[in-house]
Amino acid sequence: MNRWRDSAALWATIGTIALLAIWEAFVRIRNVRKFVLLPPSEIASTFLETPGFYIDNIWVTARHLVIGLAIALIVSLTFGALLAAVRPLEHASQPLLVLILVTPWVAYISSIVLWLGRGTPSILFLVSFVTVPAFVYATVGGMRGADPAARELFASIDASRWEVLWRLRLPSALPSLFTAARFNVGLGLAAAYFAEGAALSTDGLGEAGRRAVAFNEGSILWTTILCTAALGILGQVAVLMLERWLLRWHASQRRTTR
């Protein structure tokens, strides 16, 4: 009985079914216009009419998301390690990181397209650009939070800076990096969808959604939106599984008993 009660997958499934049922009933009862909101049943039928079209665009958006996040992570680890070691530099970088966080994408996407050109380069830049701050904060906080006793042990054996970084500081930052990754999956996916529609791309869910708006095709628009949401859920699951595999040694991944 406890196994079923504590099953995250079971309750997630129940919650999803309940959400879809409420959504369907609301649209049907209120007779909401298609372009405003489409019921899940019609979104599913629209997807099944041309599944290849949506699957191809899902792969394009997924590629933009994964590559953009990878670029952001590499930049953030390099920059964050430097900030963790030099506190004045961390303070000096705060205005830039905050500016990236609070500035709306629509304010500068046209400048990015004029600078980098249409299509993939602009999309990847936007995805990586907006997800860097969260990764940097996670890197700095995680590396600074390394166990003091472990730091003293490494100092006592005269370990090199590289050894301390690789064997102590980076592993200490992994839990906070995975937390940032879960946040950045959603943020990066939204940036990819927006950039695909604004960067004169030829494919991707965002471009399909932009064309649907232009031609007043509400069913296609809402199908791209739900496909984007499904892609985000898969991304969250992938991050969670990777976290459990890489951090199986960490206290956060151990089951607690009551």
Steps between C-alpha positions, in 0.01 A plus 500: 500500500780743590672425170197621302440794732858620465529435126593830333420363154152388608406835648650687208283293266190569708577871504555507123172321428313733734655808338411383149143417605450843660654669196273307260188571705579869539546557126188300411275656763618856445508453120842669478609607153760272339769763466465593869516146638463157345380190691756220541293261285519734199870560557556123494295461180693786334827333594386163364401654166865580417720347774814511285479878471490549877760232579746656255452842659528353851841357409613839367394683816650227719831537317497876549426451871767237568779674307413838652500360854830319437664823383359686802625232740854502360520880514347510848734238647803689370374841605347377827822328611682829449238694695506246782875551534499881472224664705554859372450370146174337612372833632607678180312249283169528689360793295552309175343177630201686644459697176485175301239363738265798499519625141213364281610307193276698269714805579809363329411199282501719186851619586615139540357408158668802336829407670510121457263453209176310465433147622705273723785733613259757643284232661792326670640831619173603664451162670853493639503872585188498717593178682855601596413698819326211678790265421754759615321558832476124553868452421619775732271399787579132466877544478504740793292252702759222482551320833756697710644180647558364150667827399735471796578141406589600143715784635681261737607277210604804294249424225520716189231753410388274217463201733299707749278628219445162334477277807334731754351824374335369183334200674380737772336718235319215323180503715449873447587464130228239455253729676598778260471256208138422587423871502696560179320225309181704523672834444708372209200333338301823516796687350536241222128520412509880498824521301385250237204722428698826506830402336355421155555129551355246256409232753447434869191517718535877542504560126201269454319695770588833336360384166186375675444845652558667163239278333258498795532123550421455867511121493858494369606773741372314806644172376847658477452642850406162645785330312736755654360425845542125442859559391559698819361218713731250326790737562418520869480121524834464319668743742349318798620160378848634427511659845405174670767314305785747547413593860413155632778558756343826625276523805223664295454180298480260793163375615401601850310276734226610738 
